[in-house]
């Protein structure tokens, strides 16, 4: 199981209600929550066996924008291990 966070443009409870059937339809989502009071309107999703692309595509299909929030330590590791060390 992994937890992924997204910044979204979901503004209020009515839009959360619109999104609910889309997210509830994904079997790999164990739980999800969105805080519309935060500046980034952060959606937190707990997944089992799916990746962030599935959730991002679902948000897009529901008519919303999203951007995965990648922790700083993951960005550093990605840069470190994807450099071409032998050139």
C-alpha positions as CSV (number, residue, x, y, z in Angstrom):
1,X,0.0,0.0,0.0
2,X,1.2,3.5,-0.8
3,X,-0.1,7.0,-0.1
4,X,0.0,9.6,-2.9
5,X,-0.8,13.3,-2.6
6,X,-2.1,15.6,-5.4
7,X,-2.6,19.3,-5.6
8,X,-6.0,19.8,-7.3
9,X,-8.4,22.5,-8.4
10,X,-11.3,21.0,-6.5
11,X,-12.8,24.0,-4.7
12,X,-15.8,22.9,-2.6
13,X,-18.0,20.0,-1.3
14,X,-20.1,20.0,-4.5
15,X,-17.1,19.3,-6.6
16,X,-16.0,16.6,-4.1
17,X,-19.4,15.0,-4.6
18,X,-18.9,15.1,-8.3
19,X,-15.5,13.4,-8.0
20,X,-16.7,10.7,-5.5
21,X,-18.1,8.2,-8.0
22,X,-15.0,8.4,-10.2
23,X,-12.6,7.6,-7.3
24,X,-14.9,5.0,-5.7
25,X,-15.0,3.2,-9.0
26,X,-11.2,2.4,-8.8
27,X,-10.8,-0.9,-7.0
28,X,-7.2,-0.3,-6.1
29,X,-8.1,2.8,-4.0
30,X,-8.3,1.8,-0.4
31,X,-9.2,5.3,1.0
32,X,-9.1,8.9,-0.2
33,X,-9.6,12.3,1.4
34,X,-9.5,15.9,0.2
35,X,-8.9,19.0,2.2
36,X,-10.6,21.9,0.3
37,X,-9.7,24.3,3.1
38,X,-5.9,24.1,2.3
39,X,-4.4,26.3,-0.3
40,X,-3.4,23.4,-2.6
41,X,-6.7,21.5,-2.2
42,X,-4.7,18.4,-1.4
43,X,-6.1,15.0,-2.3
44,X,-4.6,12.1,-0.4
45,X,-5.1,8.7,-1.9
46,X,-4.2,5.3,-0.4
47,X,-3.6,2.8,-3.2
48,X,-3.0,-0.9,-3.3
49,X,-1.5,-2.1,-6.6
50,X,-2.1,1.0,-8.8
51,X,0.0,4.0,-9.6
52,X,-0.5,7.7,-9.5
53,X,-1.2,7.9,-13.3
54,X,-4.5,6.0,-12.8
55,X,-5.6,8.6,-10.2
56,X,-4.4,11.6,-12.3
57,X,-6.3,10.2,-15.4
58,X,-9.4,9.7,-13.3
59,X,-9.3,13.3,-12.0
60,X,-8.9,14.5,-15.6
61,X,-11.8,12.4,-16.7
62,X,-13.9,13.9,-14.0
63,X,-13.0,17.4,-15.2
64,X,-10.3,18.4,-12.7
65,X,-6.6,19.2,-12.8
66,X,-4.1,17.6,-10.6
67,X,-0.4,17.5,-9.9
68,X,1.3,14.8,-7.9
69,X,3.2,16.2,-4.9
70,X,6.5,14.4,-4.9
71,X,8.5,14.7,-1.6
72,X,11.9,16.4,-1.9
73,X,13.8,13.3,-0.9
74,X,12.3,11.3,-3.8
75,X,13.2,14.1,-6.3
76,X,16.8,14.0,-5.0
77,X,17.0,10.2,-5.3
78,X,15.5,10.3,-8.8
79,X,18.1,12.8,-10.0
80,X,20.9,10.9,-8.3
81,X,20.1,7.5,-9.8
82,X,19.1,8.7,-13.3
83,X,22.3,10.6,-14.1
84,X,24.6,9.3,-16.8
85,X,27.6,8.4,-14.7
86,X,29.8,7.3,-17.4
87,X,29.8,10.1,-19.9
